[in-house]
């Protein structure tokens, strides 16, 4: 698995290199990755950042635009 991280300082909210990737989920910047680790899983969230004048009700600053979980090997083997 490959995880590319967002560019937190992209004022246009559109900087991304889509043509560099053959597959996967490619989302525009800007934002940050938030990672929560527990004994059962790892939760990775892409949290979007918007300048005050660019945020909307539909897309507020701090919205989670994408997320995924990775189960711990022990938790996965119990299922």
PyMOL Python script that loads the backbone (N, CA, C, O; Angstrom):
from pymol import cmd

cmd.read_pdbstr("""\
ATOM      1  N   UNK A   1       0.850  -1.169   0.000  1.00  0.00           N
ATOM      2  CA  UNK A   1       0.000   0.000   0.000  1.00  0.00           C
ATOM      3  C   UNK A   1       0.896   1.232   0.000  1.00  0.00           C
ATOM      4  O   UNK A   1       1.937   1.260   0.656  1.00  0.00           O
ATOM      5  N   UNK A   2       0.478   2.240  -0.739  1.00  0.00           N
ATOM      6  CA  UNK A   2       1.198   3.510  -0.795  1.00  0.00           C
ATOM      7  C   UNK A   2       0.259   4.618  -0.341  1.00  0.00           C
ATOM      8  O   UNK A   2      -0.884   4.697  -0.789  1.00  0.00           O
ATOM      9  N   UNK A   3       0.743   5.460   0.539  1.00  0.00           N
ATOM     10  CA  UNK A   3      -0.053   6.591   1.035  1.00  0.00           C
ATOM     11  C   UNK A   3       0.708   7.869   0.736  1.00  0.00           C
ATOM     12  O   UNK A   3       1.775   8.104   1.304  1.00  0.00           O
ATOM     13  N   UNK A   4       0.175   8.688  -0.141  1.00  0.00           N
ATOM     14  CA  UNK A   4       0.739  10.002  -0.404  1.00  0.00           C
ATOM     15  C   UNK A   4       0.003  10.986   0.492  1.00  0.00           C
ATOM     16  O   UNK A   4      -1.196  10.833   0.726  1.00  0.00           O
ATOM     17  N   UNK A   5       0.697  11.980   0.987  1.00  0.00           N
ATOM     18  CA  UNK A   5       0.074  12.916   1.922  1.00  0.00           C
ATOM     19  C   UNK A   5      -0.312  14.223   1.241  1.00  0.00           C
ATOM     20  O   UNK A   5       0.299  14.620   0.249  1.00  0.00           O
ATOM     21  N   UNK A   6      -1.329  14.888   1.779  1.00  0.00           N
ATOM     22  CA  UNK A   6      -1.793  16.140   1.194  1.00  0.00           C
ATOM     23  C   UNK A   6      -0.795  17.276   1.399  1.00  0.00           C
ATOM     24  O   UNK A   6       0.091  17.213   2.251  1.00  0.00           O
ATOM     25  N   UNK A   7      -0.970  18.296   0.602  1.00  0.00           N
ATOM     26  CA  UNK A   7      -0.178  19.530   0.692  1.00  0.00           C
ATOM     27  C   UNK A   7      -0.976  20.527   1.516  1.00  0.00           C
ATOM     28  O   UNK A   7      -1.952  21.080   1.009  1.00  0.00           O
ATOM     29  N   UNK A   8      -0.601  20.780   2.769  1.00  0.00           N
ATOM     30  CA  UNK A   8      -1.414  21.623   3.632  1.00  0.00           C
ATOM     31  C   UNK A   8      -1.437  23.101   3.251  1.00  0.00           C
ATOM     32  O   UNK A   8      -2.302  23.840   3.721  1.00  0.00           O
ATOM     33  N   UNK A   9      -0.505  23.548   2.409  1.00  0.00           N
ATOM     34  CA  UNK A   9      -0.420  24.975   2.117  1.00  0.00           C
ATOM     35  C   UNK A   9      -0.800  25.312   0.678  1.00  0.00           C
ATOM     36  O   UNK A   9      -0.276  26.274   0.117  1.00  0.00           O
ATOM     37  N   UNK A  10      -1.694  24.544   0.075  1.00  0.00           N
ATOM     38  CA  UNK A  10      -2.123  24.808  -1.295  1.00  0.00           C
ATOM     39  C   UNK A  10      -3.297  25.780  -1.281  1.00  0.00           C
ATOM     40  O   UNK A  10      -4.417  25.363  -0.987  1.00  0.00           O
ATOM     41  N   UNK A  11      -3.085  27.062  -1.589  1.00  0.00           N
ATOM     42  CA  UNK A  11      -4.169  28.030  -1.501  1.00  0.00           C
ATOM     43  C   UNK A  11      -5.238  27.862  -2.574  1.00  0.00           C
ATOM     44  O   UNK A  11      -6.336  28.402  -2.436  1.00  0.00           O
ATOM     45  N   UNK A  12      -4.935  27.118  -3.648  1.00  0.00           N
ATOM     46  CA  UNK A  12      -5.926  26.934  -4.716  1.00  0.00           C
ATOM     47  C   UNK A  12      -6.836  25.733  -4.457  1.00  0.00           C
ATOM     48  O   UNK A  12      -7.862  25.586  -5.122  1.00  0.00           O
ATOM     49  N   UNK A  13      -6.477  24.874  -3.503  1.00  0.00           N
ATOM     50  CA  UNK A  13      -7.236  23.654  -3.167  1.00  0.00           C
ATOM     51  C   UNK A  13      -7.325  22.698  -4.351  1.00  0.00           C
ATOM     52  O   UNK A  13      -8.212  21.844  -4.370  1.00  0.00           O
ATOM     53  N   UNK A  14      -6.447  22.810  -5.331  1.00  0.00           N
ATOM     54  CA  UNK A  14      -6.553  21.980  -6.528  1.00  0.00           C
ATOM     55  C   UNK A  14      -5.255  21.287  -6.910  1.00  0.00           C
ATOM     56  O   UNK A  14      -5.245  20.509  -7.864  1.00  0.00           O
ATOM     57  N   UNK A  15      -4.163  21.539  -6.205  1.00  0.00           N
ATOM     58  CA  UNK A  15      -2.866  20.992  -6.577  1.00  0.00           C
ATOM     59  C   UNK A  15      -2.823  19.487  -6.341  1.00  0.00           C
ATOM     60  O   UNK A  15      -2.928  19.030  -5.203  1.00  0.00           O
ATOM     61  N   UNK A  16      -2.672  18.731  -7.396  1.00  0.00           N
ATOM     62  CA  UNK A  16      -2.414  17.311  -7.267  1.00  0.00           C
ATOM     63  C   UNK A  16      -1.849  16.800  -8.582  1.00  0.00           C
ATOM     64  O   UNK A  16      -2.048  17.408  -9.634  1.00  0.00           O
ATOM     65  N   UNK A  17      -1.162  15.707  -8.516  1.00  0.00           N
ATOM     66  CA  UNK A  17      -0.438  15.155  -9.649  1.00  0.00           C
ATOM     67  C   UNK A  17      -1.127  13.862 -10.099  1.00  0.00           C
ATOM     68  O   UNK A  17      -0.530  12.787 -10.051  1.00  0.00           O
ATOM     69  N   UNK A  18      -2.374  13.973 -10.531  1.00  0.00           N
ATOM     70  CA  UNK A  18      -3.195  12.814 -10.884  1.00  0.00           C
ATOM     71  C   UNK A  18      -2.516  11.914 -11.915  1.00  0.00           C
ATOM     72  O   UNK A  18      -2.586  10.690 -11.801  1.00  0.00           O
ATOM     73  N   UNK A  19      -1.866  12.496 -12.909  1.00  0.00           N
ATOM     74  CA  UNK A  19      -1.266  11.692 -13.972  1.00  0.00           C
ATOM     75  C   UNK A  19      -0.094  10.831 -13.486  1.00  0.00           C
ATOM     76  O   UNK A  19       0.340   9.934 -14.208  1.00  0.00           O
ATOM     77  N   UNK A  20       0.417  11.081 -12.301  1.00  0.00           N
ATOM     78  CA  UNK A  20       1.512  10.290 -11.753  1.00  0.00           C
ATOM     79  C   UNK A  20       1.037   8.956 -11.189  1.00  0.00           C
ATOM     80  O   UNK A  20       1.862   8.100 -10.868  1.00  0.00           O
ATOM     81  N   UNK A  21      -0.270   8.761 -11.060  1.00  0.00           N
ATOM     82  CA  UNK A  21      -0.820   7.550 -10.438  1.00  0.00           C
ATOM     83  C   UNK A  21      -1.692   6.797 -11.428  1.00  0.00           C
ATOM     84  O   UNK A  21      -2.534   7.393 -12.101  1.00  0.00           O
ATOM     85  N   UNK A  22      -1.494   5.502 -11.516  1.00  0.00           N
ATOM     86  CA  UNK A  22      -2.282   4.679 -12.438  1.00  0.00           C
ATOM     87  C   UNK A  22      -3.602   4.230 -11.837  1.00  0.00           C
ATOM     88  O   UNK A  22      -4.546   3.927 -12.566  1.00  0.00           O
ATOM     89  N   UNK A  23      -3.675   4.186 -10.528  1.00  0.00           N
ATOM     90  CA  UNK A  23      -4.903   3.731  -9.874  1.00  0.00           C
ATOM     91  C   UNK A  23      -4.975   4.342  -8.487  1.00  0.00           C
ATOM     92  O   UNK A  23      -4.045   5.004  -8.027  1.00  0.00           O
ATOM     93  N   UNK A  24      -6.092   4.104  -7.839  1.00  0.00           N
ATOM     94  CA  UNK A  24      -6.259   4.589  -6.476  1.00  0.00           C
ATOM     95  C   UNK A  24      -7.144   5.806  -6.411  1.00  0.00           C
ATOM     96  O   UNK A  24      -7.622   6.302  -7.431  1.00  0.00           O
ATOM     97  N   UNK A  25      -7.356   6.279  -5.214  1.00  0.00           N
ATOM     98  CA  UNK A  25      -8.167   7.463  -4.970  1.00  0.00           C
ATOM     99  C   UNK A  25      -7.245   8.670  -4.932  1.00  0.00           C
ATOM    100  O   UNK A  25      -6.361   8.753  -4.079  1.00  0.00           O
ATOM    101  N   UNK A  26      -7.447   9.610  -5.855  1.00  0.00           N
ATOM    102  CA  UNK A  26      -6.626  10.810  -5.935  1.00  0.00           C
ATOM    103  C   UNK A  26      -7.544  12.001  -5.689  1.00  0.00           C
ATOM    104  O   UNK A  26      -8.476  12.250  -6.454  1.00  0.00           O
ATOM    105  N   UNK A  27      -7.270  12.728  -4.621  1.00  0.00           N
ATOM    106  CA  UNK A  27      -8.095  13.868  -4.243  1.00  0.00           C
ATOM    107  C   UNK A  27      -7.266  15.143  -4.267  1.00  0.00           C
ATOM    108  O   UNK A  27      -6.060  15.099  -4.022  1.00  0.00           O
ATOM    109  N   UNK A  28      -7.891  16.274  -4.557  1.00  0.00           N
ATOM    110  CA  UNK A  28      -7.147  17.529  -4.559  1.00  0.00           C
ATOM    111  C   UNK A  28      -6.758  17.966  -3.148  1.00  0.00           C
ATOM    112  O   UNK A  28      -7.351  17.529  -2.162  1.00  0.00           O
ATOM    113  N   UNK A  29      -5.760  18.828  -3.074  1.00  0.00           N
ATOM    114  CA  UNK A  29      -5.340  19.415  -1.802  1.00  0.00           C
ATOM    115  C   UNK A  29      -6.282  20.536  -1.460  1.00  0.00           C
ATOM    116  O   UNK A  29      -7.166  20.771  -2.283  1.00  0.00           O
ATOM    117  N   UNK A  30      -6.228  21.206  -0.449  1.00  0.00           N
ATOM    118  CA  UNK A  30      -5.229  21.115   0.588  1.00  0.00           C
ATOM    119  C   UNK A  30      -5.858  20.498   1.815  1.00  0.00           C
ATOM    120  O   UNK A  30      -7.078  20.500   1.982  1.00  0.00           O
ATOM    121  N   UNK A  31      -4.997  19.968   2.673  1.00  0.00           N
ATOM    122  CA  UNK A  31      -5.516  19.303   3.854  1.00  0.00           C
ATOM    123  C   UNK A  31      -4.412  18.651   4.639  1.00  0.00           C
ATOM    124  O   UNK A  31      -3.238  19.001   4.518  1.00  0.00           O
ATOM    125  N   UNK A  32      -4.814  17.696   5.446  1.00  0.00           N
ATOM    126  CA  UNK A  32      -3.858  17.001   6.303  1.00  0.00           C
ATOM    127  C   UNK A  32      -4.355  15.592   6.558  1.00  0.00           C
ATOM    128  O   UNK A  32      -5.538  15.294   6.392  1.00  0.00           O
ATOM    129  N   UNK A  33      -3.445  14.740   6.959  1.00  0.00           N
ATOM    130  CA  UNK A  33      -3.808  13.371   7.320  1.00  0.00           C
ATOM    131  C   UNK A  33      -3.930  13.283   8.834  1.00  0.00           C
ATOM    132  O   UNK A  33      -3.105  13.821   9.573  1.00  0.00           O
ATOM    133  N   UNK A  34      -4.977  12.593   9.281  1.00  0.00           N
ATOM    134  CA  UNK A  34      -5.163  12.352  10.712  1.00  0.00           C
ATOM    135  C   UNK A  34      -5.170  10.834  10.886  1.00  0.00           C
ATOM    136  O   UNK A  34      -5.921  10.124  10.216  1.00  0.00           O
ATOM    137  N   UNK A  35      -4.331  10.353  11.788  1.00  0.00           N
ATOM    138  CA  UNK A  35      -4.184   8.914  11.999  1.00  0.00           C
ATOM    139  C   UNK A  35      -4.478   8.593  13.454  1.00  0.00           C
ATOM    140  O   UNK A  35      -3.895   9.183  14.363  1.00  0.00           O
ATOM    141  N   UNK A  36      -5.391   7.650  13.665  1.00  0.00           N
ATOM    142  CA  UNK A  36      -5.717   7.188  15.016  1.00  0.00           C
ATOM    143  C   UNK A  36      -5.370   5.705  15.105  1.00  0.00           C
ATOM    144  O   UNK A  36      -5.806   4.905  14.277  1.00  0.00           O
ATOM    145  N   UNK A  37      -4.590   5.351  16.105  1.00  0.00           N
ATOM    146  CA  UNK A  37      -4.133   3.978  16.264  1.00  0.00           C
ATOM    147  C   UNK A  37      -4.726   3.400  17.537  1.00  0.00           C
ATOM    148  O   UNK A  37      -4.656   4.011  18.603  1.00  0.00           O
ATOM    149  N   UNK A  38      -5.310   2.219  17.413  1.00  0.00           N
ATOM    150  CA  UNK A  38      -5.824   1.490  18.569  1.00  0.00           C
ATOM    151  C   UNK A  38      -5.346   0.046  18.463  1.00  0.00           C
ATOM    152  O   UNK A  38      -4.811  -0.341  17.424  1.00  0.00           O
ATOM    153  N   UNK A  39      -5.523  -0.754  19.499  1.00  0.00           N
ATOM    154  CA  UNK A  39      -5.101  -2.157  19.404  1.00  0.00           C
ATOM    155  C   UNK A  39      -5.848  -2.933  18.308  1.00  0.00           C
ATOM    156  O   UNK A  39      -5.332  -3.927  17.797  1.00  0.00           O
ATOM    157  N   UNK A  40      -7.038  -2.491  17.952  1.00  0.00           N
ATOM    158  CA  UNK A  40      -7.844  -3.203  16.966  1.00  0.00           C
ATOM    159  C   UNK A  40      -7.624  -2.745  15.534  1.00  0.00           C
ATOM    160  O   UNK A  40      -7.776  -3.535  14.601  1.00  0.00           O
ATOM    161  N   UNK A  41      -7.265  -1.464  15.345  1.00  0.00           N
ATOM    162  CA  UNK A  41      -7.195  -0.936  13.977  1.00  0.00           C
ATOM    163  C   UNK A  41      -6.409   0.365  13.918  1.00  0.00           C
ATOM    164  O   UNK A  41      -6.076   0.974  14.934  1.00  0.00           O
ATOM    165  N   UNK A  42      -6.128   0.762  12.680  1.00  0.00           N
ATOM    166  CA  UNK A  42      -5.582   2.087  12.384  1.00  0.00           C
ATOM    167  C   UNK A  42      -6.621   2.779  11.504  1.00  0.00           C
ATOM    168  O   UNK A  42      -7.069   2.212  10.508  1.00  0.00           O
ATOM    169  N   UNK A  43      -7.000   3.994  11.867  1.00  0.00           N
ATOM    170  CA  UNK A  43      -7.947   4.792  11.099  1.00  0.00           C
ATOM    171  C   UNK A  43      -7.180   5.958  10.492  1.00  0.00           C
ATOM    172  O   UNK A  43      -6.565   6.746  11.210  1.00  0.00           O
ATOM    173  N   UNK A  44      -7.221   6.065   9.159  1.00  0.00           N
ATOM    174  CA  UNK A  44      -6.548   7.157   8.445  1.00  0.00           C
ATOM    175  C   UNK A  44      -7.631   8.022   7.808  1.00  0.00           C
ATOM    176  O   UNK A  44      -8.493   7.518   7.088  1.00  0.00           O
ATOM    177  N   UNK A  45      -7.583   9.329   8.078  1.00  0.00           N
ATOM    178  CA  UNK A  45      -8.568  10.254   7.525  1.00  0.00           C
ATOM    179  C   UNK A  45      -7.854  11.383   6.792  1.00  0.00           C
ATOM    180  O   UNK A  45      -6.837  11.894   7.260  1.00  0.00           O
ATOM    181  N   UNK A  46      -8.395  11.765   5.643  1.00  0.00           N
ATOM    182  CA  UNK A  46      -7.927  12.939   4.917  1.00  0.00           C
ATOM    183  C   UNK A  46      -8.862  14.075   5.291  1.00  0.00           C
ATOM    184  O   UNK A  46     -10.040  14.057   4.934  1.00  0.00           O
ATOM    185  N   UNK A  47      -8.343  15.064   6.007  1.00  0.00           N
ATOM    186  CA  UNK A  47      -9.126  16.192   6.508  1.00  0.00           C
ATOM    187  C   UNK A  47      -8.822  17.405   5.631  1.00  0.00           C
ATOM    188  O   UNK A  47      -7.683  17.868   5.573  1.00  0.00           O
ATOM    189  N   UNK A  48      -9.839  17.911   4.958  1.00  0.00           N
ATOM    190  CA  UNK A  48      -9.659  19.046   4.055  1.00  0.00           C
ATOM    191  C   UNK A  48      -9.497  20.353   4.833  1.00  0.00           C
ATOM    192  O   UNK A  48     -10.087  20.536   5.897  1.00  0.00           O
ATOM    193  N   UNK A  49      -8.687  21.252   4.280  1.00  0.00           N
ATOM    194  CA  UNK A  49      -8.497  22.591   4.832  1.00  0.00           C
ATOM    195  C   UNK A  49      -8.932  23.603   3.783  1.00  0.00           C
ATOM    196  O   UNK A  49      -8.563  23.498   2.613  1.00  0.00           O
ATOM    197  N   UNK A  50      -9.714  24.579   4.208  1.00  0.00           N
ATOM    198  CA  UNK A  50     -10.161  25.644   3.327  1.00  0.00           C
ATOM    199  C   UNK A  50      -9.856  26.986   3.973  1.00  0.00           C
ATOM    200  O   UNK A  50      -9.932  27.131   5.193  1.00  0.00           O
ATOM    201  N   UNK A  51      -9.512  27.962   3.149  1.00  0.00           N
ATOM    202  CA  UNK A  51      -9.383  29.321   3.655  1.00  0.00           C
ATOM    203  C   UNK A  51     -10.766  29.809   4.067  1.00  0.00           C
ATOM    204  O   UNK A  51     -11.758  29.330   3.518  1.00  0.00           O
ATOM    205  N   UNK A  52     -10.874  30.737   5.006  1.00  0.00           N
ATOM    206  CA  UNK A  52     -12.189  31.190   5.480  1.00  0.00           C
ATOM    207  C   UNK A  52     -13.152  31.592   4.363  1.00  0.00           C
ATOM    208  O   UNK A  52     -14.344  31.298   4.455  1.00  0.00           O
ATOM    209  N   UNK A  53     -12.678  32.240   3.336  1.00  0.00           N
ATOM    210  CA  UNK A  53     -13.555  32.659   2.249  1.00  0.00           C
ATOM    211  C   UNK A  53     -13.916  31.556   1.273  1.00  0.00           C
ATOM    212  O   UNK A  53     -14.797  31.741   0.433  1.00  0.00           O
ATOM    213  N   UNK A  54     -13.243  30.393   1.369  1.00  0.00           N
ATOM    214  CA  UNK A  54     -13.481  29.289   0.437  1.00  0.00           C
ATOM    215  C   UNK A  54     -14.336  28.171   1.023  1.00  0.00           C
ATOM    216  O   UNK A  54     -14.893  27.370   0.273  1.00  0.00           O
ATOM    217  N   UNK A  55     -14.450  28.102   2.322  1.00  0.00           N
ATOM    218  CA  UNK A  55     -15.269  27.061   2.957  1.00  0.00           C
ATOM    219  C   UNK A  55     -16.743  27.344   2.679  1.00  0.00           C
ATOM    220  O   UNK A  55     -17.163  28.497   2.584  1.00  0.00           O
ATOM    221  N   UNK A  56     -17.514  26.270   2.552  1.00  0.00           N
ATOM    222  CA  UNK A  56     -18.961  26.388   2.334  1.00  0.00           C
ATOM    223  C   UNK A  56     -19.682  25.513   3.341  1.00  0.00           C
ATOM    224  O   UNK A  56     -19.055  24.749   4.075  1.00  0.00           O
ATOM    225  N   UNK A  57     -20.986  25.625   3.373  1.00  0.00           N
ATOM    226  CA  UNK A  57     -21.779  24.763   4.247  1.00  0.00           C
ATOM    227  C   UNK A  57     -21.618  23.316   3.818  1.00  0.00           C
ATOM    228  O   UNK A  57     -21.535  22.423   4.662  1.00  0.00           O
ATOM    229  N   UNK A  58     -21.575  23.074   2.513  1.00  0.00           N
ATOM    230  CA  UNK A  58     -21.432  21.718   1.977  1.00  0.00           C
ATOM    231  C   UNK A  58     -20.023  21.175   2.174  1.00  0.00           C
ATOM    232  O   UNK A  58     -19.837  19.976   2.385  1.00  0.00           O
ATOM    233  N   UNK A  59     -19.026  22.062   2.106  1.00  0.00           N
ATOM    234  CA  UNK A  59     -17.615  21.671   2.270  1.00  0.00           C
ATOM    235  C   UNK A  59     -16.947  22.582   3.292  1.00  0.00           C
ATOM    236  O   UNK A  59     -16.231  23.511   2.918  1.00  0.00           O
ATOM    237  N   UNK A  60     -17.175  22.326   4.576  1.00  0.00           N
ATOM    238  CA  UNK A  60     -16.585  23.177   5.620  1.00  0.00           C
ATOM    239  C   UNK A  60     -15.113  22.836   5.860  1.00  0.00           C
ATOM    240  O   UNK A  60     -14.656  21.735   5.552  1.00  0.00           O
ATOM    241  N   UNK A  61     -14.388  23.798   6.413  1.00  0.00           N
ATOM    242  CA  UNK A  61     -13.017  23.542   6.820  1.00  0.00           C
ATOM    243  C   UNK A  61     -13.030  22.418   7.850  1.00  0.00           C
ATOM    244  O   UNK A  61     -13.824  22.442   8.791  1.00  0.00           O
ATOM    245  N   UNK A  62     -12.161  21.446   7.676  1.00  0.00           N
ATOM    246  CA  UNK A  62     -12.082  20.337   8.618  1.00  0.00           C
ATOM    247  C   UNK A  62     -12.935  19.142   8.258  1.00  0.00           C
ATOM    248  O   UNK A  62     -13.009  18.196   9.042  1.00  0.00           O
ATOM    249  N   UNK A  63     -13.593  19.144   7.086  1.00  0.00           N
ATOM    250  CA  UNK A  63     -14.404  17.991   6.707  1.00  0.00           C
ATOM    251  C   UNK A  63     -13.506  16.792   6.404  1.00  0.00           C
ATOM    252  O   UNK A  63     -12.397  16.958   5.895  1.00  0.00           O
ATOM    253  N   UNK A  64     -13.975  15.606   6.712  1.00  0.00           N
ATOM    254  CA  UNK A  64     -13.263  14.385   6.372  1.00  0.00           C
ATOM    255  C   UNK A  64     -13.683  14.009   4.952  1.00  0.00           C
ATOM    256  O   UNK A  64     -14.824  13.607   4.723  1.00  0.00           O
ATOM    257  N   UNK A  65     -12.760  14.140   4.003  1.00  0.00           N
ATOM    258  CA  UNK A  65     -13.062  13.896   2.599  1.00  0.00           C
ATOM    259  C   UNK A  65     -12.880  12.438   2.216  1.00  0.00           C
ATOM    260  O   UNK A  65     -13.468  11.978   1.237  1.00  0.00           O
ATOM    261  N   UNK A  66     -12.074  11.706   2.973  1.00  0.00           N
ATOM    262  CA  UNK A  66     -11.807  10.300   2.649  1.00  0.00           C
ATOM    263  C   UNK A  66     -11.233   9.641   3.893  1.00  0.00           C
ATOM    264  O   UNK A  66     -10.506  10.273   4.659  1.00  0.00           O
ATOM    265  N   UNK A  67     -11.559   8.381   4.089  1.00  0.00           N
ATOM    266  CA  UNK A  67     -10.987   7.646   5.218  1.00  0.00           C
ATOM    267  C   UNK A  67     -10.945   6.164   4.903  1.00  0.00           C
ATOM    268  O   UNK A  67     -11.676   5.664   4.048  1.00  0.00           O
ATOM    269  N   UNK A  68     -10.076   5.481   5.614  1.00  0.00           N
ATOM    270  CA  UNK A  68     -10.028   4.023   5.526  1.00  0.00           C
ATOM    271  C   UNK A  68      -9.455   3.474   6.822  1.00  0.00           C
ATOM    272  O   UNK A  68      -8.810   4.184   7.594  1.00  0.00           O
ATOM    273  N   UNK A  69      -9.712   2.172   7.040  1.00  0.00           N
ATOM    274  CA  UNK A  69      -9.234   1.487   8.241  1.00  0.00           C
ATOM    275  C   UNK A  69      -8.364   0.306   7.847  1.00  0.00           C
ATOM    276  O   UNK A  69      -8.574  -0.322   6.810  1.00  0.00           O
ATOM    277  N   UNK A  70      -7.392   0.019   8.685  1.00  0.00           N
ATOM    278  CA  UNK A  70      -6.560  -1.170   8.537  1.00  0.00           C
ATOM    279  C   UNK A  70      -6.677  -1.942   9.843  1.00  0.00           C
ATOM    280  O   UNK A  70      -6.300  -1.449  10.906  1.00  0.00           O
ATOM    281  N   UNK A  71      -7.196  -3.140   9.753  1.00  0.00           N
ATOM    282  CA  UNK A  71      -7.370  -3.958  10.966  1.00  0.00           C
ATOM    283  C   UNK A  71      -6.012  -4.493  11.418  1.00  0.00           C
ATOM    284  O   UNK A  71      -5.146  -4.801  10.599  1.00  0.00           O
ATOM    285  N   UNK A  72      -5.846  -4.597  12.733  1.00  0.00           N
ATOM    286  CA  UNK A  72      -4.649  -5.185  13.295  1.00  0.00           C
ATOM    287  C   UNK A  72      -4.615  -6.657  12.909  1.00  0.00           C
ATOM    288  O   UNK A  72      -5.673  -7.278  12.804  1.00  0.00           O
ATOM    289  N   UNK A  73      -3.442  -7.235  12.695  1.00  0.00           N
ATOM    290  CA  UNK A  73      -3.371  -8.645  12.294  1.00  0.00           C
ATOM    291  C   UNK A  73      -4.128  -9.579  13.242  1.00  0.00           C
ATOM    292  O   UNK A  73      -4.782 -10.519  12.789  1.00  0.00           O
ATOM    293  N   UNK A  74      -4.047  -9.331  14.543  1.00  0.00           N
ATOM    294  CA  UNK A  74      -4.756 -10.190  15.495  1.00  0.00           C
ATOM    295  C   UNK A  74      -6.261 -10.062  15.322  1.00  0.00           C
ATOM    296  O   UNK A  74      -6.972 -11.066  15.339  1.00  0.00           O
ATOM    297  N   UNK A  75      -6.758  -8.833  15.155  1.00  0.00           N
ATOM    298  CA  UNK A  75      -8.194  -8.604  14.999  1.00  0.00           C
ATOM    299  C   UNK A  75      -8.684  -9.219  13.689  1.00  0.00           C
ATOM    300  O   UNK A  75      -9.784  -9.771  13.647  1.00  0.00           O
ATOM    301  N   UNK A  76      -7.902  -9.136  12.635  1.00  0.00           N
ATOM    302  CA  UNK A  76      -8.303  -9.693  11.341  1.00  0.00           C
ATOM    303  C   UNK A  76      -8.372 -11.207  11.402  1.00  0.00           C
ATOM    304  O   UNK A  76      -9.244 -11.806  10.774  1.00  0.00           O
ATOM    305  N   UNK A  77      -7.467 -11.844  12.150  1.00  0.00           N
ATOM    306  CA  UNK A  77      -7.445 -13.302  12.201  1.00  0.00           C
ATOM    307  C   UNK A  77      -8.558 -13.867  13.065  1.00  0.00           C
ATOM    308  O   UNK A  77      -8.877 -15.049  12.937  1.00  0.00           O
ATOM    309  N   UNK A  78      -9.173 -13.060  13.953  1.00  0.00           N
ATOM    310  CA  UNK A  78     -10.284 -13.523  14.799  1.00  0.00           C
ATOM    311  C   UNK A  78     -11.601 -13.581  14.060  1.00  0.00           C
ATOM    312  O   UNK A  78     -12.522 -14.272  14.495  1.00  0.00           O
ATOM    313  N   UNK A  79     -11.712 -12.863  12.942  1.00  0.00           N
ATOM    314  CA  UNK A  79     -12.988 -12.814  12.201  1.00  0.00           C
ATOM    315  C   UNK A  79     -13.251 -14.069  11.420  1.00  0.00           C
ATOM    316  O   UNK A  79     -14.279 -14.176  10.751  1.00  0.00           O
TER     317      UNK A  79
END
""", "prot")
cmd.dss("prot")
cmd.show_as("cartoon", "prot")
cmd.util.cbc("prot")
cmd.orient("prot")
